[in-house]
Amino acid sequence: MVKGHTARVYGESQVIVMKNPRGTTYSKDKKLRMEKATLSILTEGDRFKL
């Protein structure tokens, strides 16, 4: 659920959030590359800024 600029995780699933990637590029076969990203894995009840 999103309220303003904050999202909250509901249910049994998880949410993966990646922030601040640097050097984002794509290979010739269109695979994503990035470095130095912050990765968060969130579960029910967690909140994060959009």
ZINORGI-V74667 format. One record per residue. N is the residue number from 0. RES is the residue in three letters. SS is DSSP state (h for helix, s for strand, l for the rest). PHI is phi as a letter, one per 40 degrees, with the letter a starting at -180 (NA if undefined). Layout:
# ZINORGI-V74667
N|RES|SS|PHI, N|RES|SS|PHI
This chain:
# ZINORGI-V74667
0|MET|l|NA, 1|VAL|s|b, 2|LYS|s|b, 3|GLY|l|g, 4|HIS|l|b, 5|THR|s|b, 6|ALA|s|b, 7|ARG|s|b, 8|VAL|l|c, 9|TYR|l|b, 10|GLY|l|g, 11|GLU|l|c, 12|SER|l|c, 13|GLN|l|b, 14|VAL|s|b, 15|ILE|s|b, 16|VAL|s|b, 17|MET|s|b, 18|LYS|s|b, 19|ASN|l|f, 20|PRO|l|c, 21|ARG|s|b, 22|GLY|s|g, 23|THR|s|c, 24|THR|s|a, 25|TYR|s|b, 26|SER|l|c, 27|LYS|l|d, 28|ASP|l|c, 29|LYS|l|g, 30|LYS|l|c, 31|LEU|s|c, 32|ARG|s|b, 33|MET|s|a, 34|GLU|s|b, 35|LYS|l|f, 36|ALA|l|c, 37|THR|s|c, 38|LEU|s|b, 39|SER|s|b, 40|ILE|s|b, 41|LEU|s|b, 42|THR|l|b, 43|GLU|l|d, 44|GLY|l|g, 45|ASP|l|c, 46|ARG|s|b, 47|PHE|s|a, 48|LYS|s|c, 49|LEU|l|c
